[in-house]
Amino acid sequence: MHHPEEICEQQVKIEEYIITPIRLLFRRDRESYFVLRKILGFYPRDIKLYKQALTHKSSHMHDGGGHAINNERLEFLGDAILDAIVGDIVFRHFKGKKEGFLTNTRSKIVSRETLNQLAVEIGLDKLIQYQTHTNTHNSYMCGNAFEAFIGAIYLDRGYDRCMDFVKKRIIDKLINLEKIAYREKNFKSKLIEWSQKKRIMIEFELTSERKDSAYNPIFESRVLIEGIECGQGTGYSKKESQQLAAKSALKKVKKEEEIMRSILSAKEKRIKTEMEEVFVEDVEELMH
């Protein structure tokens, strides 16, 4: 005799793998269902949610009542759900690790950079509806759509199916938790720490600020080490541009001996000048 839960599970499987595909053969939008099935691992119940999740605000789409249709609300929801799911997975995977480590690891996984990459790897980038002038490579459009997609899964199938998708199709297949957890992410902090140990002066400068074709702000920064430009970075925030500039600078000081020699030479000149200035000040003070 079968347990009620087993019967229920069998019915779900029959619906999922036999009845639903047959029904879809007679739908005009069946191709969309099959494309999403390949990404999700199951057929959507409410395909409108997924279409909305993949609609960028630049598309200027509206419903019959004149209301804008885009993925911003779903992105908000997906962001919260993804935080909870990734937090759960990280908590269970890294047993005994402290709160700071877990928070840092989660933030690396749900960062716009990582989500952008994940969206491309599962093929969401090819499904996003947007105006052609919008910059898909740098604007985090794909990462935002990924969050909205998570929001759509949650509304369509619930938390458990959402967790199943993130764990089995994203974390297990596309992310090395150990590698990402111990990857250095805060390049600016690392560069500052390096400079303090070496007693070397560094300075971050904002070199330009502009807007791209979609009116997103773009910032360009550079890193000066002992007055020598060692790295540049461009991002959609000052913080991001500084992080990328710091990453470039760290790479240079580690691999390019000529740059390091120039930095040390500039440091010696600075120290010599500072000592001379102090000497002059001391003499002037004695004379008065």
C-alpha positions, 0 to 999 in steps of 0.5 A, a space after each residue: 500500500 502506497 503512502 499518501 505522500 508517495 501518491 502525491 509525489 507520483 501525481 506531481 511527476 505525472 503532471 510535470 513530465 507527461 501531462 504538461 508537455 502534451 498540453 504545451 504542444 498546442 500552445 503558441 508560446 510553447 517554445 518559451 516553455 521549453 526554453 525555460 524548462 531547460 534552464 529551470 529543470 521544470 515547466 513554469 506554471 505562470 509564464 508571465 512571471 518569467 517574461 516579466 523577470 526578463 523585461 528590462 525597464 528600457 524596453 518601455 513595455 506597458 500593460 493594458 492599463 498603461 502600467 509599466 511592465 519591467 522586472 524591478 519589483 521582481 528583482 527586489 523580491 528575488 534579492 531578498 529570497 536569494 539572500 536567504 537561500 544562499 545564506 542557508 546554503 553557506 551556513 550549512 556548508 561551512 560548519 563552525 565558521 563565524 558570522 563575518 566569514 559567512 556574511 562575506 562569502 554570501 556577499 561574494 556569491 550574490 554580488 552583481 559581478 557573480 550574478 551577471 556571470 551566472 545569468 550568462 552561463 545559464 543563458 538568461 542574457 539571450 532572453 532579456 528584453 531591452 532596447 538595443 542602446 542599453 549596455 548589457 555588458 557593464 550595466 548589471 542588467 543580467 545580474 538584475 534579471 537573475 534576481 528577478 528570475 529568482 523572484 519569479 520562481 518563488 512566486 510561481 513554485 514557492 520557496 522549496 522549489 526556489 531553493 532546489 533550483 539555486 542549490 542544484 542548478 547554480 551552486 552545485 554546477 556553477 560555483 565552487 564554494 570553497 574557492 569563492 569563500 577564500 577569494 580576495 574580493 576587497 582589493 582596495 583594503 588589500 592594497 592599503 594593507 600592503 602600503 602600510 606594511 611597506 610604508 608607501 604612500 597611496 592615493 585614489 583619485 576620481 579622474 572622470 564621471 560621465 553617463 553611458 548611452 542608457 544614462 547610467 553613471 560611469 566613474 573612472 578612478 586611478 591609483 597613485 603609489 608614491 605619485 606613480 600611476 599604477 592602476 585604473 578602473 571603470 565602474 558604475 559606482 566610485 567604489 567599484 572603480 576604486 576596487 578595479 583600480 586597486 586590483 590592477 595596481 596589485 597585479 602590477 606591483 606583484 609582477 612588474 619589477 620595473 614599477 616596483 623599483 620606480 616606487 621604491 625610488 620615489 619613496 626614497 626621494 619623498 623621505 629625503 625631502 621630508 627629512 630636509 623640510 623637518 631639518 629646515 623647520 628645526 633650524 628656523 625654530 632655533 634661530 627664533 
